């Protein structure tokens, strides 16, 4: 297996690992273990581990729905629409009084 194909397999394995609920530990992944056994070069091993971890992280970050740019706080889906509707209702009530 070439170095490039090892990286591709590691990336795919990292993505799958997140989706099936594995922890962020590439050493627990049997696919990575097999690649590392046939990779004597330490630099290539590090590249494989890095590729797996980055793919796991990317899959994890893809699940984040919304983050406010000013505070980094999570906003549940539909919250902003509800808050805007509430603000409009309050404005109307103030105009009535």
N, C-alpha and C positions, 0 to 999 in steps of 0.2 A: 504494500500500500504506500502510495506517495505521501509526502508531507502535506500537500494541499488536500488530498482526500481524507487524511486523518483529521485535519482541521474541520472539514465539512461534516464528517461523522460526529465529531465532538460537539459542533454547534447544534446539529439535529438532536443529539442525545440530551444536551442541556435544555433545549426547548421542551422535549418530551418529558424530561425529568420534572420540570416545574408543573406541567399539565397533569401529571399523575400524582403529584403531591410529595415528591422527594424533597428532602432538605437540600440546602445549597452547599453540598459537599460532593465534589466530583469523584472523590475516591469511593463513594458508595455506589457509583454507577458501574455496572458490569461492562458496558460498552467501552467506557473510558479505561477501565482496568485492562481490558484486552488490548487496547491501543497502546497503553503504556508498557505492557509486557513486551511488545514487539518494537518498541522505540528505544534504542540504546542512548540516543543523543539527549542530553539533559535540556538543551535549549528547545528542542522539539517537544519534549515532555511538558515544559512550561507553557509553550504555545497551545498545546492541546488542552491543558487545564484552564488556561485563560479563555480560550474559545468556548469551552463548556460553561464556565462561570458567566461570561458575558451574555451568552444565549439564555441562560437561566434568568439572569437579571432582566434582560429585554422582555422575556415572556412575563415576568412578574410585573414590570412597569406597564406593560400593555393592559393590565387589569385595572389600573388607576383611572378613574373616570373624570375627575375634575379637581384641580388644585388652584386656589386663588393666587394670582401673581404677587399680591402684596403681603400675604402672610404665610403661604405654604400650607394652609388648612384644607382639609378634605371637605368638599361640598357634595352632598348626595344628589343624585340625579333628580331634577324637578324642583329642587329647593329654590333656586334663583327665580324661577317662574312664579312660584308661590309667594316669595317675598315681594316680588314686583307687584303682584296682584293685591297683596295686603297693603302695600304702600299706596296704591291707587285708591283702594277702599278708604283708607285713613284720610287721604286728601279730600275725597268727596264728602266724608263726614264733617271735616273741618269747614268746608264751604257751606254746609247746611246750617251749622251753628252760628 
